[in-house]
């Protein structure tokens, strides 16, 4: 039973096993599809970027143009430290930069593949 001072109380009644009544604006019915774990995909956005960088070792590429320098710095750190599995720690370098061009500001993440540490 869900209670909210601004809404009526909703009760879970005899519903199909894949449906649960959720207390929302008017008690919408939401169906959940339990189809197992998500597939492991090697074609994620970051895996594709990493493959492009590996194909051109040592060459810097712009891999992202986020909306702020803090987001750019966070993304660069995630690449450097291997927080994202597509970029094994130590095999990629990454830097965040702010570029001023034609009166506008653009934040960029540059990265390059340097290979495994020896």
PEZI-V696015 format. One record per residue. RES is the residue in one letter. PHI is phi as a letter, one per 40 degrees, with the letter a starting at -180 (* if undefined). NEAR is the number of other ideal C-beta (glycine too) atoms within 10 Angstrom. D_FIRST is the distance of its C-alpha to the first C-alpha in Angstrom with 1 decimal. Layout:
RES:PHI:NEAR:D_FIRST, RES:PHI:NEAR:D_FIRST
This chain:
X:*:7:0.0, X:b:14:3.8, X:b:9:6.6, X:a:9:10.2, X:c:4:13.2, X:c:4:14.8, X:b:13:12.4, X:c:11:10.6, X:c:9:6.9, X:b:16:5.9, X:b:10:5.0, X:c:12:6.7, X:b:6:9.9, X:c:4:13.4, X:b:11:14.3, X:d:8:17.3, X:c:7:17.1, X:c:10:18.0, X:b:12:15.4, X:b:12:11.8, X:c:15:10.1, X:b:12:9.9, X:c:17:9.2, X:b:12:12.9, X:d:6:15.6, X:b:8:15.0, X:g:13:12.2, X:c:9:14.8, X:c:11:14.9, X:b:10:16.0, X:b:9:18.0, X:b:9:18.9, X:c:6:22.4, X:c:6:22.9, X:b:6:26.7, X:g:6:27.7, X:c:5:28.9, X:c:6:30.5, X:c:5:34.2, X:c:6:36.6, X:b:7:38.5, X:c:8:41.8, X:b:7:41.9, X:c:13:39.6, X:d:11:40.9, X:c:16:42.0, X:c:15:43.6, X:c:12:45.7, X:c:20:46.7, X:c:22:47.7, X:c:13:49.8, X:c:14:51.6, X:c:25:52.4, X:c:13:53.6, X:c:9:55.9, X:b:11:57.6, X:d:11:57.8, X:g:10:58.8, X:c:10:58.2, X:c:13:55.8, X:b:13:53.4, X:c:12:50.9, X:b:22:47.6, X:a:19:45.2, X:b:12:45.4, X:c:17:42.4, X:c:9:41.8, X:a:12:42.6, X:c:14:44.9, X:c:11:42.0, X:c:15:40.3, X:c:23:43.7, X:c:17:44.3, X:c:15:41.0, X:c:22:41.7, X:c:23:45.2, X:c:13:44.1, X:c:16:41.6, X:c:28:44.5, X:c:17:47.0, X:c:13:44.8, X:g:14:43.5, X:c:12:39.9, X:c:17:39.7, X:c:10:40.8, X:c:18:43.1, X:b:24:45.3, X:d:12:46.4, X:d:12:47.2, X:g:13:50.8, X:c:18:51.6, X:b:24:50.7, X:b:17:51.7, X:a:22:49.8, X:a:15:50.4, X:b:20:48.7, X:b:14:51.1, X:b:11:51.1, X:b:11:53.7, X:b:8:55.2, X:a:7:56.7, X:f:5:58.0, X:g:5:56.3, X:b:7:52.9, X:b:10:51.0, X:b:15:49.5, X:b:19:47.7, X:b:18:48.4, X:b:24:47.7, X:b:17:50.8, X:a:23:50.8, X:a:18:53.4, X:c:19:53.7, X:b:13:56.1, X:g:11:55.6, X:c:8:54.7, X:c:8:56.2, X:b:3:59.2
